[in-house]
């Protein structure tokens, strides 16, 4: 019996897992950790590109100060990254 097709199929699934599925799960876990660790005073960037400083954190929302006297409410899930994270890498 020729096992070549099974080996190729197994290699394909291994490739999919290590290069697509696993990295995506790691990114999801990192984003969940970020969302859970948000605190007032953190500078963040939303997924839409809006920069602001967190004023308050509720269960599902975050209030961002985007300018003097301007506070905008966002869903926690819309926070893309901490602004300080991008400056640390530079």
C-alpha positions as CSV (number, residue, x, y, z in Angstrom):
1,X,0.0,0.0,0.0
2,X,1.3,3.4,-1.0
3,X,1.2,5.9,2.0
4,X,2.4,8.9,-0.1
5,X,-1.0,10.7,-0.3
6,X,-1.5,10.2,3.5
7,X,2.0,11.7,4.2
8,X,1.3,14.6,1.9
9,X,-2.1,15.2,3.5
10,X,-0.6,15.0,7.0
11,X,2.2,17.4,6.0
12,X,-0.4,19.8,4.7
13,X,-2.4,19.8,7.9
14,X,0.8,20.2,10.0
15,X,1.7,23.2,7.8
16,X,-1.7,24.7,8.2
17,X,-1.5,24.3,12.0
18,X,2.0,25.7,12.6
19,X,1.8,28.5,10.1
20,X,-1.8,29.6,10.2
21,X,-3.9,28.3,13.1
22,X,-1.4,28.5,15.9
23,X,-0.2,32.0,15.2
24,X,-3.8,33.2,14.9
25,X,-4.6,31.7,18.3
26,X,-1.6,33.4,19.8
27,X,-2.7,36.8,18.4
28,X,-6.2,36.2,19.8
29,X,-4.8,35.4,23.2
30,X,-2.6,38.4,23.2
31,X,-5.5,40.7,22.3
32,X,-7.7,39.2,25.0
33,X,-4.9,39.8,27.5
34,X,-4.5,43.4,26.3
35,X,-8.3,44.0,26.6
36,X,-8.4,42.6,30.1
37,X,-5.4,44.6,31.3
38,X,-6.6,48.1,30.3
39,X,-6.4,50.6,33.1
40,X,-7.1,54.4,33.3
41,X,-4.1,56.4,32.1
42,X,-3.0,53.9,29.4
43,X,-2.4,55.5,26.0
44,X,-4.1,53.3,23.3
45,X,-4.8,53.2,19.6
46,X,-8.2,51.9,18.4
47,X,-8.5,49.6,15.4
48,X,-9.7,52.7,13.5
49,X,-6.5,54.5,14.3
50,X,-7.8,57.0,16.9
51,X,-5.2,57.7,19.6
52,X,-6.3,58.5,23.1
53,X,-5.8,58.1,26.9
54,X,-8.1,55.9,28.8
55,X,-10.2,57.9,31.3
56,X,-12.4,55.0,32.6
57,X,-12.9,51.3,32.0
58,X,-16.3,49.6,32.3
59,X,-17.2,46.0,31.8
60,X,-17.7,46.4,28.0
61,X,-16.7,50.0,27.2
62,X,-13.7,52.3,27.6
63,X,-13.8,56.1,27.7
64,X,-10.9,57.7,25.8
65,X,-9.8,61.3,26.1
66,X,-8.8,62.2,22.5
67,X,-8.4,66.0,23.1
68,X,-8.8,68.5,25.9
69,X,-12.4,68.2,27.0
70,X,-13.3,65.5,24.4
71,X,-14.1,62.1,25.9
72,X,-15.3,59.4,23.5
73,X,-16.8,56.0,24.5
74,X,-15.6,52.8,22.7
75,X,-16.3,49.1,23.0
76,X,-13.3,47.4,24.7
77,X,-12.9,45.2,21.7
78,X,-12.1,48.2,19.5
79,X,-8.8,48.8,21.3
80,X,-6.1,47.7,18.8
81,X,-2.9,48.3,20.9
82,X,-1.2,50.4,23.5
83,X,0.5,53.4,22.1
84,X,3.4,52.9,24.4
85,X,4.0,49.5,22.9
86,X,4.8,50.9,19.5
87,X,7.3,53.5,20.8
88,X,9.1,50.8,22.9
89,X,10.0,48.9,19.8
90,X,11.5,51.9,18.1
